[in-house]
Amino acid sequence: MATSTSGMGQVLARAGHTSDPWGRYYTTPIVSQSLVDRIEVAKPKLVLELGSGSGSLCTAAATRWHKAQLVTVDVDSRAPKALDADMVGTGRRHSHYVHDVLDAALSDKIGLAPGTVDVAVCNPPYIRPKWRSDFGKILEDAGLSGTLASLHDAGADLLFLAQNLRLLRKNGKLGLILPDGLITAERFSGVRKTLLRQHLIEQVVQLPRGVFKGTEAQTYLAVLSKSAGETNQVTLRQMDSDGQLSVPIEILQEAAVKRLDFTFHARVVSPQRSGEGPMRMSVRQALTDVVRGTVCSSSISAFPAPVFHLGDFSEPLGEHAVRVVPKRFALSERKAQQMLEEARLALPGDILLARVGRSLEDRLALVVHGPCVISDCIFALRAMDEHRERLYRFFDSDLGRHALASSAHGVAARFMSKTNLFEIQF
Ligand SMILES: C[S@@+](CC[C@H](N)C(=O)[O-])C[C@H]1O[C@@H](n2cnc3c(N)ncnc32)[C@H](O)[C@@H]1O
């Protein structure tokens, strides 16, 4: 069943070959967990998964919503019929059906009235099944039949989405994993427009590229609230291969109809990429040196000079002001000479960044008043004169903060390596 592979495969593990007739590849726990975590709902009574396969998504759902009744459906009779024994728990009601999800009469077959499900999670197969009249009925009921130039363009992903919409109650939540087509392709812009007008698409998370072994397939997590009003604004994020999420960007409905991928919209807000302004370069190319402090936090209080540490960064001051290291950290020339024996120093002109910490992307300062001692949680970037201001302004912008946030690794404690820092383009 689910096989874990390295790299891209850490996110989704695929079963079978690209030509698998039922599109069977299974979501890994890290993505399942992230999808379930993104669904804001108090105490759902009824949770559904169509195309449940190995049960990764419904296991994550069952772990979070202990008391919910769970219904799973898969056409593959070899797919597990129950959740792991430890997930079933006493008193859990779980019904599994071996049935074709693309049956227009599904709701009768699985004993669920249309419009009754509180939460649905789904990673549909990305295949194009041979057209049947049932499909027209499913799309029609979900309000999606007028959205495609040809109904025959509807793949199983869209049909599963429609089937979920039929079964969900008003304001019910749908957490989906979707392929690139529905998110970015022009021929699906009508589908996106209808979905955005009829439902509240809360967020879309771009998953790391290449979730299919051996291809560069791109997939996304999406969460919507059925008929909960029109979507005026959508939150987009990107997940890195460690499961870390980027800072969000918000896009308006019109932009979302065009496409819903984070990388496209993040690029659009970058002036350098649109051909204006100076050529982009890597941080490495702009620096003559980078210094990592050596004083650890437990030695700061006893250190014979003030040490600039994480708590000493000031809040952002707005786009025209520069955040400067306070005067009290500046060493006289003589003191600086003495301190050289004991610690690494930041020099006037250096740009300071946090190397570790939850919101490291918000920490930025410029050394102005004199050399200063920095802790081992700080990087001092020694930029060439001609690049210093642009580099500082970049780290102070949303784009720079996003670049820092997505370069940082680690789930419990986030940290940024020199290598990752060097690779950032600005
Ligand atoms: C991409 S896999 C996802 C499996 C599981 N939900 C997960 O995330 O790991 C798609 C699942 O849909 C099932 N499937 C494909 N076509 C189906 C259909 N017409 N009716 C019901 N299940 C189907 C496959 O057997 C497979 O288990």
The ligand as a MOL file (V3000), in Angstrom:
LIG
                    3D

  0  0  0     0  0            999 V3000
M  V30 BEGIN CTAB
M  V30 COUNTS 27 29 0 0 0
M  V30 BEGIN ATOM
M  V30 1 C -5.4240 9.6600 -5.0170 0
M  V30 2 S -6.0510 8.2620 -4.1770 0 CHG=1
M  V30 3 C -6.2970 8.9530 -2.5990 0
M  V30 4 C -6.4120 7.9690 -1.5100 0
M  V30 5 C -6.5770 8.5290 -0.1220 0
M  V30 6 N -7.7280 9.4110 -0.0450 0
M  V30 7 C -5.3500 9.2850 0.3020 0
M  V30 8 O -5.4020 10.5070 0.3070 0
M  V30 9 O -4.3400 8.6650 0.5900 0 CHG=-1
M  V30 10 C -7.6360 8.1390 -4.9080 0
M  V30 11 C -8.4990 7.0340 -4.3660 0
M  V30 12 O -9.7210 7.0860 -5.0660 0
M  V30 13 C -10.1500 5.7620 -5.3710 0
M  V30 14 N -11.0190 5.8480 -6.5490 0
M  V30 15 C -10.6810 6.0750 -7.8410 0
M  V30 16 N -11.7750 6.1200 -8.6120 0
M  V30 17 C -12.8410 5.9170 -7.7940 0
M  V30 18 C -14.2380 5.8670 -7.9870 0
M  V30 19 N -14.7830 6.0370 -9.1970 0
M  V30 20 N -15.0220 5.6340 -6.9180 0
M  V30 21 C -14.4950 5.4590 -5.6880 0
M  V30 22 N -13.1780 5.5060 -5.4340 0
M  V30 23 C -12.3610 5.7300 -6.4760 0
M  V30 24 C -8.8450 4.9970 -5.5990 0
M  V30 25 O -9.0340 3.6080 -5.3500 0
M  V30 26 C -7.9280 5.6450 -4.5630 0
M  V30 27 O -7.9680 4.9590 -3.3510 0
M  V30 END ATOM
M  V30 BEGIN BOND
M  V30 1 1 1 2
M  V30 2 1 2 3
M  V30 3 1 2 10
M  V30 4 1 3 4
M  V30 5 1 4 5
M  V30 6 1 5 6
M  V30 7 1 5 7
M  V30 8 2 7 8
M  V30 9 1 7 9
M  V30 10 1 10 11
M  V30 11 1 11 12
M  V30 12 1 11 26
M  V30 13 1 12 13
M  V30 14 1 13 14
M  V30 15 1 13 24
M  V30 16 1 14 15
M  V30 17 1 14 23
M  V30 18 2 15 16
M  V30 19 1 16 17
M  V30 20 1 17 18
M  V30 21 2 17 23
M  V30 22 1 18 19
M  V30 23 2 18 20
M  V30 24 1 20 21
M  V30 25 2 21 22
M  V30 26 1 22 23
M  V30 27 1 24 25
M  V30 28 1 24 26
M  V30 29 1 26 27
M  V30 END BOND
M  V30 END CTAB
M  END
